[in-house]
Amino acid sequence: MKNIFFTLLLILLVQISFIVNFSFAQPSSIQTGAEQTERYFSMFDKKNIALVVNQTSVVGQKHLVDTLLKAGFKIQVIFAPEHGFRGDADAGATIHNSKDDKTGIPVMSIYGKNKKPTAEQLQGVDLVIFDIQDVGVRFYTYISTMHYVMEACAENGIEMLILDRPNPHGALVDGPVLDLKFQSFVGMHPIPVLHGLTVGELALMINGEKWLNNGIQCALTVIPCKGWDHAMPWSIKIPPSPNLPNDQAIMLYPSLCFFEGTDISVGRGTEFPFQVIGYPDPKFGVFTFTPKSSYGAADPLHKGKQCYGMDLRYVPYQSFTLKYLLNFSKRFGKPEQMITRLSHFNLLAGNDILAKQIAQRQSEEEIKASWQPELNEYKELRKKYLLYNDFE
């Protein structure tokens, strides 16, 4: 009995150690694009600047807005993406135009009906700066916002500067490549779920492949990260959105986000979103949680109901997997009964094939094999736009 206890304890300690090491073994020599002010301040002379930023846009301990104002530069307008300028709005919540309380600078929403800065909003702007920490996943909407900002800059003859930040998923490339018939704000480009690019690299791909409207191209400059490459782990110190509060949630996000097209809770309205999964039925597992209205989740799925399922807070890091999705689908009478919002599920998948494969009870190996031809083509395309060393 003692041997079993010590074996289980050792396994748990190894798992926790792996998570901690993956999350925080981060070289102090790494500098984000924003931190290399000597490389881009010279571009701002006598220019009216617009910013696309949120709470992750920091230079050391100071927000990029404050850094630029202290250096004497003029910021004409701030454009706010999903979750808002301060990053405290729910997913999908309406972001209203306002003024920044601290600086008085106008804040314009580019999430909701107005996803692209208008010519009027850009009037008098000479340079748009994009500096937002992304998570390297196709359906995370900051890259869709970046696309529309690039398009607006191209249409209005305005330069764009991207201050690059590492991708926490590094060089991982996996998942179905989006079929453009399913293009939406949660998937705008023919790239896989895990695309293995930083926002700077993806912007170069968008420009180079002429994916902007009518094939127009943006006058684009990228300030790359210093001291980082795709093989290095990257721990995000400031949560990029309310429901991705830590490294574990970010690592699980690409595997769990498909549940957003189902009736399965991913823990929104708990202290551990995207780290648990559950449904209000005891047959779904022994771990329980009850979603409630909270910061970043005003009206979560199954609010006030006890959900039964799985606690994933301490599972070791693993690459993109369908095992949770397939596991839960089998607990319904028919697998397709789990997918209650089929149109949204298909937009997340980037096709209408995955839902059919789940209904047919295909294995993860069979499903992943069906992605390989397009994934291989994408991997070759990706090589053209890399700014950093890769695993290969």
C-alpha positions in Angstrom: 0.0 0.0 0.0 2.8 2.4 0.9 4.5 1.6 -2.4 1.4 2.5 -4.3 1.0 5.8 -2.3 4.6 6.9 -3.0 4.3 6.0 -6.7 1.2 8.1 -7.1 2.8 10.9 -5.2 5.9 10.8 -7.4 3.7 10.9 -10.5 1.8 13.9 -9.2 5.0 15.8 -8.4 6.5 15.0 -11.8 3.3 16.3 -13.5 3.3 19.5 -11.4 7.0 20.0 -12.0 6.5 19.6 -15.8 3.7 22.3 -15.8 5.7 24.7 -13.7 8.9 24.2 -15.7 7.0 24.6 -19.0 5.3 27.7 -17.8 8.1 29.6 -16.1 11.4 28.4 -17.6 11.7 31.7 -19.4 15.0 33.3 -20.3 15.3 36.8 -18.9 17.2 37.9 -22.0 14.0 37.7 -24.2 12.7 41.1 -25.3 9.4 41.7 -26.9 9.1 44.0 -29.9 7.6 46.7 -27.6 10.5 46.6 -25.2 13.0 47.5 -27.9 12.1 51.2 -28.0 15.5 52.1 -29.6 14.3 50.2 -32.7 11.1 52.1 -33.3 11.0 55.4 -31.5 12.9 57.0 -34.5 9.9 56.1 -36.7 7.5 58.4 -34.8 9.0 61.8 -35.5 6.2 64.3 -36.0 3.7 61.5 -36.7 0.2 61.2 -35.4 -0.1 57.7 -33.9 -3.1 55.3 -33.4 -2.7 52.3 -31.2 -4.4 48.9 -31.3 -3.6 47.7 -27.7 -5.1 46.1 -24.6 -4.0 45.2 -21.1 -1.1 43.0 -22.4 0.6 45.9 -24.3 3.3 46.7 -21.7 6.9 47.8 -21.8 8.4 46.3 -18.6 5.9 47.3 -15.9 4.4 50.2 -17.9 1.6 50.3 -20.5 2.7 51.2 -24.0 0.3 54.2 -23.9 2.1 55.6 -20.9 5.5 54.8 -22.4 4.8 56.7 -25.6 3.3 59.7 -23.8 6.2 60.0 -21.5 8.6 60.0 -24.5 6.6 62.9 -25.9 4.7 61.2 -28.7 1.2 62.1 -29.8 -1.4 59.4 -29.6 -4.5 60.4 -31.5 -6.8 57.4 -30.9 -6.8 54.0 -29.3 -8.6 51.1 -31.0 -10.0 48.5 -28.6 -10.3 44.8 -29.7 -12.6 42.1 -28.1 -12.5 42.3 -24.3 -11.8 46.0 -24.5 -8.8 48.3 -23.9 -8.5 47.1 -20.3 -9.3 43.5 -21.2 -12.2 43.1 -18.7 -15.2 42.5 -21.0 -16.9 39.2 -21.6 -16.2 37.2 -24.7 -18.6 38.6 -27.3 -19.7 41.5 -25.2 -20.3 44.9 -26.8 -17.4 47.3 -26.5 -18.4 50.9 -26.5 -16.5 54.0 -27.7 -15.2 56.0 -24.8 -12.3 58.0 -23.4 -9.4 56.6 -21.4 -9.9 57.8 -17.9 -6.2 58.2 -17.2 -5.1 60.0 -20.4 -8.3 61.4 -22.0 -7.4 59.7 -25.3 -10.5 58.6 -27.4 -11.0 54.9 -27.3 -12.8 53.4 -30.4 -14.2 49.9 -30.4 -13.2 47.7 -33.3 -15.2 44.7 -32.0 -18.9 44.2 -32.8 -20.5 45.9 -35.7 -17.4 48.0 -36.5 -14.6 45.5 -36.8 -12.4 47.7 -39.0 -11.3 51.3 -38.3 -13.2 53.7 -40.6 -11.6 56.3 -42.8 -13.1 58.9 -40.5 -11.6 57.3 -37.4 -8.2 57.2 -39.1 -8.3 60.8 -40.4 -5.0 62.5 -39.6 -3.3 59.3 -38.5 0.1 58.7 -40.0 1.0 55.4 -38.3 -1.0 52.6 -36.6 0.8 50.5 -34.0 -0.5 47.0 -33.2 0.8 45.5 -29.9 -1.3 42.7 -28.4 -0.2 39.4 -26.9 -1.8 36.6 -28.9 -2.1 32.9 -28.0 -1.3 31.3 -31.4 -4.7 29.8 -32.0 -6.8 30.5 -35.2 -10.1 31.2 -33.4 -8.7 33.7 -30.9 -10.0 37.0 -32.4 -7.0 39.3 -31.9 -5.6 38.1 -35.2 -8.9 38.8 -37.0 -8.7 42.3 -35.6 -5.1 42.6 -36.9 -6.3 41.6 -40.3 -9.0 44.3 -40.5 -6.5 46.9 -39.2 -4.1 46.0 -41.9 -6.8 46.3 -44.4 -7.9 49.7 -43.2 -4.3 50.9 -43.3 -3.8 49.6 -46.8 -7.1 51.3 -48.0 -6.1 54.6 -46.4 -2.4 54.7 -47.3 -1.3 54.5 -43.6 1.8 52.7 -42.4 1.4 49.9 -39.8 3.9 48.8 -37.2 3.6 45.5 -35.4 5.5 45.1 -32.1 5.9 41.3 -32.0 5.4 39.0 -29.0 6.2 35.3 -28.6 3.6 32.6 -29.4 3.1 30.5 -26.2 2.4 27.4 -28.4 5.8 27.9 -30.1 6.1 26.0 -33.4 3.2 23.7 -32.9 1.1 23.3 -36.0 -2.0 21.1 -35.8 -5.7 20.9 -36.4 -7.9 21.3 -39.5 -6.9 24.0 -42.0 -9.8 26.4 -42.4 -12.0 26.1 -45.5 -12.7 29.6 -46.6 -16.4 28.7 -47.0 -16.4 28.8 -43.2 -14.6 32.1 -42.9 -15.7 34.3 -40.0 -14.4 36.5 -37.2 -13.3 33.3 -35.4 -11.4 32.1 -38.4 -10.4 34.4 -41.3 -7.4 32.7 -42.9 -6.7 29.3 -44.4 -4.5 28.2 -41.5 -4.8 25.4 -38.9 -6.1 25.7 -35.4 -2.5 25.9 -34.1 -0.7 28.0 -36.8 2.8 28.1 -35.2 3.3 31.8 -36.0 3.6 35.0 -34.0 1.3 37.9 -34.9 4.2 39.5 -36.8 4.8 36.4 -38.8 1.1 35.9 -39.5 0.9 39.6 -40.6 3.7 38.9 -43.1 1.8 35.9 -44.4 -1.5 37.8 -44.7 0.4 40.5 -46.7 2.5 38.1 -48.8 -0.4 35.8 -49.7 -2.6 38.8 -50.5 -5.4 37.8 -48.2 -6.6 41.3 -47.6 -9.6 42.5 -49.6 -9.0 42.6 -53.3 -5.4 41.5 -52.7 -4.3 44.9 -51.4 -1.1 45.0 -49.3 -0.3 47.0 -46.2 2.9 49.2 -45.7 4.0 46.9 -42.9 7.0 46.9 -40.5 7.5 44.2 -37.8 9.8 44.7 -34.8 10.7 41.0 -34.0 11.3 39.7 -30.5 14.9 39.5 -29.4 16.4 36.4 -27.9 13.4 34.2 -28.5 12.7 31.4 -31.0 9.9 29.0 -31.6 11.6 26.3 -29.5 11.4 28.4 -26.3 8.5 28.3 -23.8 6.8 31.6 -23.2 4.7 32.2 -20.0 2.2 35.0 -20.4 2.3 37.2 -17.3 -0.8 39.3 -18.0 -3.9 37.2 -19.0 -4.8 38.0 -22.6 -8.5 37.7 -21.8 -10.6 37.0 -18.7 -11.2 33.4 -19.5 -7.6 32.5 -20.2 -6.2 33.4 -16.8 -3.0 31.3 -16.8 -0.6 29.1 -18.8 -2.6 25.9 -18.2 -5.8 27.5 -19.7 -3.9 28.8 -22.7 -2.3 25.3 -23.3 -5.7 23.6 -23.1 -7.6 26.3 -25.1 -7.1 24.9 -28.6 -8.3 21.5 -27.5 -11.3 22.7 -25.4 -12.6 25.6 -27.5 -14.6 23.3 -29.8 -16.9 22.7 -26.7 -18.1 26.2 -27.2 -20.3 24.8 -30.0 -21.8 22.3 -27.6 -23.8 22.1 -24.4 -20.7 21.2 -22.4 -19.3 23.8 -20.0 -15.6 24.7 -20.2 -15.7 26.3 -16.8 -16.7 29.9 -17.7 -18.1 31.4 -14.5 -15.6 29.5 -12.3 -12.2 30.3 -11.0 -10.7 27.9 -13.6 -12.1 28.6 -17.0 -10.7 26.4 -19.9 -9.3 24.0 -17.3 -12.4 21.9 -16.5 -15.2 20.4 -18.6 -18.6 19.3 -17.4 -22.3 18.8 -17.9 -25.3 18.8 -15.5 -25.5 14.9 -15.4 -23.6 12.6 -13.0 -22.7 10.2 -15.8 -20.2 12.7 -17.2 -17.7 12.4 -14.3 -17.0 12.6 -10.5 -15.5 16.1 -10.5 -18.1 18.8 -10.0 -18.3 22.6 -10.4 -21.1 25.2 -10.5 -20.8 28.1 -13.0 -22.0 31.5 -11.7 -22.0 35.1 -12.9 -18.5 36.4 -12.4 -15.7 38.6 -13.9 -15.5 37.8 -17.6 -18.6 35.6 -17.5 -21.8 37.5 -16.8 -24.1 34.7 -18.0 -22.1 31.5 -18.3 -23.5 28.2 -19.7 -25.3 26.2 -17.1 -25.3 29.1 -14.6 -26.3 27.8 -11.1 -26.3 24.2 -12.2 -23.9 21.6 -10.8 -21.8 20.2 -13.6 -20.1 16.8 -13.6 -16.9 16.1 -15.6 -13.2 16.4 -15.5 -10.6 18.6 -13.7 -7.8 19.3 -16.1 -5.9 21.9 -14.0 -3.0 19.6 -13.3 -2.7 17.4 -16.4 0.7 17.6 -18.0 1.1 19.8 -21.0 0.2 18.0 -24.2 -0.2 19.0 -27.8 -3.6 19.7 -29.4 -5.9 16.7 -28.8 -9.5 15.7 -29.6 -9.7 13.1 -26.8 -11.8 15.2 -24.5 -14.2 16.1 -27.3 -14.6 12.4 -28.4 -14.8 11.2 -24.8 -17.7 13.4 -24.0 -19.5 12.8 -27.3 -19.6 9.1 -26.5 -21.5 9.8 -23.3 -24.5 11.0 -25.2 -26.9 8.6 -26.8 -25.8 9.8 -30.2 -22.5 11.7 -30.5 -24.0 14.4 -32.6 -26.4 15.3 -29.8 -23.5 17.0 -28.0 -23.1 19.6 -30.7 -26.1 21.9 -30.0 -24.8 24.9 -32.0 -23.7 23.2 -35.2 -23.1 26.4 -37.2 -20.8 27.8 -34.5 -19.0 24.5 -34.1 -18.3 24.4 -37.8 -16.9 27.9 -37.7 -14.5 26.9 -34.9 -13.5 23.7 -36.8 -13.2 25.7 -40.1 -15.2 23.0 -41.9 -18.4 20.9 -41.6 -16.4 17.7 -41.7 -15.3 17.4 -38.1 -18.9 17.2 -36.8 -19.6 14.4 -39.2 -16.5 12.5 -38.2 -17.6 12.7 -34.6 -21.1 11.5 -35.5 -19.4 8.6 -37.3 -17.4 7.7 -34.2 -14.1 8.0 -36.0 -11.0 7.8 -33.8 -8.7 10.7 -33.1 -6.0 9.0 -35.3 -8.5 8.7 -38.2 -9.6 12.3 -37.9 -6.1 13.7 -37.6 -4.9 11.6 -40.6 -7.6 13.4 -42.7 -5.9 16.8 -42.0 -2.4 15.8 -43.0 -2.3 16.7 -46.7 -3.5 20.3 -46.1 -1.3 20.6 -42.9 1.8 19.6 -44.9 1.0 22.2 -47.5 0.5 24.8 -44.8 3.8 23.9 -43.1 5.7 24.6 -46.4 3.9 27.9 -46.7 4.7 28.8 -43.1 8.5 28.5 -43.7 8.4 31.5 -46.1 7.4 33.9 -43.3 9.3 32.7 -40.2 11.2 35.4 -38.4 12.6 33.1 -35.7 14.4 29.7 -35.6 12.1 26.7 -35.6 12.3 23.2 -34.1 13.3 21.8 -37.4 
